[in-house]
């Protein structure tokens, strides 16, 4: 089931995210965060009127996604950056697709025209998820971040949401 994030989900989504900080180059953060920092991030999204969703299987959160404002200037008001993180044991089971399907529907209902995925590369799973929903690669920045002793690239994927 995909639903809106509740405050009681904060500890679990923080746990999911911290795995990616500790073990991967997917997140460019290098130090784990706590649920207070996560709550601040959630509140910024809520104040912007954008969705933050979780995948809940029998009361257990297995992933989350959200949309954040692309930039602060007024002309960008119909463009968002989308992000999803899944429990690392739940990858390739369709959860990311369920989350993005609902997220994109809600964005369309909110008049959002363009969604952008910013992907640390390489990341075949994230690229496949975005392309499944019609995102196309529109940019590539080489060696833009450094984590775990590696220079990392970032790719930009974009979709214009049909019907907006």
C-alpha positions in Angstrom: 0.0 0.0 0.0 1.3 3.5 -0.9 0.2 6.2 1.5 1.2 9.6 2.8 4.1 9.6 5.2 3.1 9.8 8.9 5.3 11.2 11.7 5.5 7.7 13.1 7.3 6.6 9.9 10.3 8.9 10.5 12.5 6.5 12.3 12.0 3.8 9.7 12.6 6.1 6.6 15.7 7.5 8.4 17.0 3.9 8.8 16.4 3.1 5.1 18.2 6.3 4.1 21.1 5.8 6.4 21.9 2.5 4.8 22.5 4.3 1.5 24.7 6.9 3.3 26.8 4.2 5.0 27.1 1.6 2.2 26.7 3.2 -1.2 27.5 6.2 -3.3 23.8 6.7 -4.1 23.5 9.5 -1.5 26.3 12.1 -1.5 25.9 12.5 2.2 28.8 11.0 4.2 27.4 11.1 7.7 24.3 9.4 8.9 21.4 11.6 9.9 18.9 11.3 12.7 15.1 11.4 12.7 15.1 15.1 13.7 17.1 16.1 10.6 14.7 13.9 8.5 11.7 15.6 10.1 13.1 19.0 9.1 13.4 17.7 5.5 9.9 16.3 5.6 8.4 19.5 6.9 10.0 21.5 4.1 8.3 19.2 1.6 5.0 19.4 3.4 5.1 23.2 3.5 5.7 23.3 -0.2 2.5 21.3 -0.7 4.3 18.3 -2.4 3.8 14.6 -1.6 6.0 12.4 0.6 4.9 8.8 0.2 5.8 5.5 1.8 5.3 1.9 0.8 3.7 0.1 3.7 3.5 -3.7 3.7 1.4 -4.9 6.6 2.6 -2.1 8.8 6.3 -2.3 7.7 7.7 0.6 5.7 9.8 -0.8 2.8 10.4 2.4 0.9 9.6 6.0 0.3 9.6 8.7 -2.3 8.9 12.4 -2.5 9.0 15.4 -4.7 10.9 18.6 -3.8 10.8 22.0 -5.5 13.4 22.1 -8.3 14.5 25.7 -7.5 13.1 28.6 -5.5 12.3 31.0 -8.3 8.7 31.4 -9.2 9.0 30.3 -12.8 10.0 26.8 -11.6 6.8 26.3 -9.6 5.6 23.5 -11.9 8.9 21.5 -11.8 10.1 19.2 -9.1 12.9 16.8 -8.3 11.7 13.3 -7.5 13.5 10.9 -5.2 12.9 7.3 -4.0 14.7 5.1 -1.5 13.9 1.4 -0.9 14.9 -1.0 1.9 18.0 -2.6 0.3 16.4 -6.0 0.8 13.3 -5.0 -1.2 15.0 -4.0 -4.4 13.6 -5.2 -7.8 10.3 -6.3 -6.3 8.1 -3.6 -7.9 8.0 -1.3 -4.8 9.8 1.5 -6.6 7.3 1.3 -9.4 4.3 1.4 -7.1 5.7 4.5 -5.3 6.6 6.4 -8.6 3.2 5.5 -10.1 1.4 7.1 -7.2 3.8 10.0 -7.0 3.4 10.9 -10.6 -0.4 10.8 -10.4 -0.4 13.1 -7.4 2.0 15.5 -9.1 -0.3 15.6 -12.2 -3.2 16.3 -9.9 -1.2 19.2 -8.4 -0.5 20.7 -11.8 3.2 19.7 -11.8 4.4 19.6 -15.4 8.0 18.4 -15.2 9.7 15.9 -12.9 13.5 15.6 -12.8 15.4 12.6 -11.4 19.0 13.3 -10.3 20.9 10.0 -10.2 24.4 9.2 -8.9 26.0 7.1 -11.5 26.4 4.2 -12.1 23.0 3.1 -10.8 21.2 0.8 -13.2 18.2 0.2 -10.9 17.4 3.9 -10.6 17.9 4.5 -14.3 15.6 1.6 -15.2 12.9 2.9 -12.7 13.0 6.4 -14.2 13.0 5.2 -17.8 10.1 2.9 -17.1 8.0 6.0 -16.3 9.1 7.9 -19.4 12.0 9.9 -18.0 14.7 10.6 -20.6 18.4 11.3 -19.9 18.9 15.0 -20.5 22.3 15.7 -18.8 25.4 14.1 -17.4 27.9 15.8 -15.1 31.3 14.0 -14.8 33.3 13.6 -11.6 31.1 16.0 -9.7 31.1 14.3 -6.3 33.6 12.4 -4.3 32.7 9.7 -1.8 34.4 6.6 -0.5 37.5 7.5 -2.4 35.7 7.5 -5.8 34.9 10.3 -8.2 31.2 10.1 -9.1 29.1 11.2 -12.0 25.5 12.5 -11.8 22.9 12.1 -14.5 19.7 14.1 -15.0 16.5 12.4 -16.2 13.4 14.4 -17.1 9.8 13.7 -17.9 7.0 16.0 -18.9 3.9 14.7 -17.2 1.2 14.0 -19.8 -2.0 15.9 -19.5 -0.6 18.9 -17.5 
